[in-house]
């Protein structure tokens, strides 16, 4: 299933057919939400894990 991507749609969160919300990756704010909620915490966890093991 491909992510929702419509740059003409100004909504960041769009309703899914089965219920719930999806990010509109045609909107730049959606990319910031993705980075701030998944990538940055992952980098922090990996960094702390490496620091503890070394």
MODELLER restraints for C-alpha pairs under 7 A, 6 or more apart:
rsr = mdl.restraints
at = mdl.atoms
rsr.add(forms.Gaussian(group=physical.xy_distance, feature=features.Distance(at['CA:4:A'], at['CA:23:A']), mean=6.73, stdev=0.5))
rsr.add(forms.Gaussian(group=physical.xy_distance, feature=features.Distance(at['CA:4:A'], at['CA:24:A']), mean=5.21, stdev=0.5))
rsr.add(forms.Gaussian(group=physical.xy_distance, feature=features.Distance(at['CA:4:A'], at['CA:25:A']), mean=6.16, stdev=0.5))
rsr.add(forms.Gaussian(group=physical.xy_distance, feature=features.Distance(at['CA:5:A'], at['CA:24:A']), mean=5.28, stdev=0.5))
rsr.add(forms.Gaussian(group=physical.xy_distance, feature=features.Distance(at['CA:5:A'], at['CA:25:A']), mean=4.79, stdev=0.5))
rsr.add(forms.Gaussian(group=physical.xy_distance, feature=features.Distance(at['CA:5:A'], at['CA:26:A']), mean=4.53, stdev=0.5))
rsr.add(forms.Gaussian(group=physical.xy_distance, feature=features.Distance(at['CA:6:A'], at['CA:24:A']), mean=6.60, stdev=0.5))
rsr.add(forms.Gaussian(group=physical.xy_distance, feature=features.Distance(at['CA:6:A'], at['CA:26:A']), mean=4.88, stdev=0.5))
rsr.add(forms.Gaussian(group=physical.xy_distance, feature=features.Distance(at['CA:7:A'], at['CA:26:A']), mean=4.21, stdev=0.5))
rsr.add(forms.Gaussian(group=physical.xy_distance, feature=features.Distance(at['CA:7:A'], at['CA:27:A']), mean=5.94, stdev=0.5))
rsr.add(forms.Gaussian(group=physical.xy_distance, feature=features.Distance(at['CA:10:A'], at['CA:27:A']), mean=7.00, stdev=0.5))
rsr.add(forms.Gaussian(group=physical.xy_distance, feature=features.Distance(at['CA:11:A'], at['CA:24:A']), mean=7.00, stdev=0.5))
rsr.add(forms.Gaussian(group=physical.xy_distance, feature=features.Distance(at['CA:12:A'], at['CA:23:A']), mean=5.83, stdev=0.5))
rsr.add(forms.Gaussian(group=physical.xy_distance, feature=features.Distance(at['CA:12:A'], at['CA:24:A']), mean=5.23, stdev=0.5))
rsr.add(forms.Gaussian(group=physical.xy_distance, feature=features.Distance(at['CA:12:A'], at['CA:27:A']), mean=6.16, stdev=0.5))
rsr.add(forms.Gaussian(group=physical.xy_distance, feature=features.Distance(at['CA:12:A'], at['CA:29:A']), mean=6.82, stdev=0.5))
rsr.add(forms.Gaussian(group=physical.xy_distance, feature=features.Distance(at['CA:12:A'], at['CA:30:A']), mean=6.03, stdev=0.5))
rsr.add(forms.Gaussian(group=physical.xy_distance, feature=features.Distance(at['CA:13:A'], at['CA:21:A']), mean=5.95, stdev=0.5))
rsr.add(forms.Gaussian(group=physical.xy_distance, feature=features.Distance(at['CA:13:A'], at['CA:22:A']), mean=5.53, stdev=0.5))
rsr.add(forms.Gaussian(group=physical.xy_distance, feature=features.Distance(at['CA:13:A'], at['CA:23:A']), mean=4.83, stdev=0.5))
rsr.add(forms.Gaussian(group=physical.xy_distance, feature=features.Distance(at['CA:13:A'], at['CA:24:A']), mean=6.00, stdev=0.5))
rsr.add(forms.Gaussian(group=physical.xy_distance, feature=features.Distance(at['CA:14:A'], at['CA:21:A']), mean=5.48, stdev=0.5))
rsr.add(forms.Gaussian(group=physical.xy_distance, feature=features.Distance(at['CA:14:A'], at['CA:22:A']), mean=5.33, stdev=0.5))
rsr.add(forms.Gaussian(group=physical.xy_distance, feature=features.Distance(at['CA:14:A'], at['CA:23:A']), mean=6.32, stdev=0.5))
rsr.add(forms.Gaussian(group=physical.xy_distance, feature=features.Distance(at['CA:14:A'], at['CA:24:A']), mean=6.54, stdev=0.5))
rsr.add(forms.Gaussian(group=physical.xy_distance, feature=features.Distance(at['CA:15:A'], at['CA:21:A']), mean=4.50, stdev=0.5))
rsr.add(forms.Gaussian(group=physical.xy_distance, feature=features.Distance(at['CA:15:A'], at['CA:22:A']), mean=6.22, stdev=0.5))
rsr.add(forms.Gaussian(group=physical.xy_distance, feature=features.Distance(at['CA:16:A'], at['CA:22:A']), mean=6.24, stdev=0.5))
rsr.add(forms.Gaussian(group=physical.xy_distance, feature=features.Distance(at['CA:23:A'], at['CA:30:A']), mean=5.90, stdev=0.5))
rsr.add(forms.Gaussian(group=physical.xy_distance, feature=features.Distance(at['CA:24:A'], at['CA:30:A']), mean=6.21, stdev=0.5))
rsr.add(forms.Gaussian(group=physical.xy_distance, feature=features.Distance(at['CA:25:A'], at['CA:31:A']), mean=6.47, stdev=0.5))
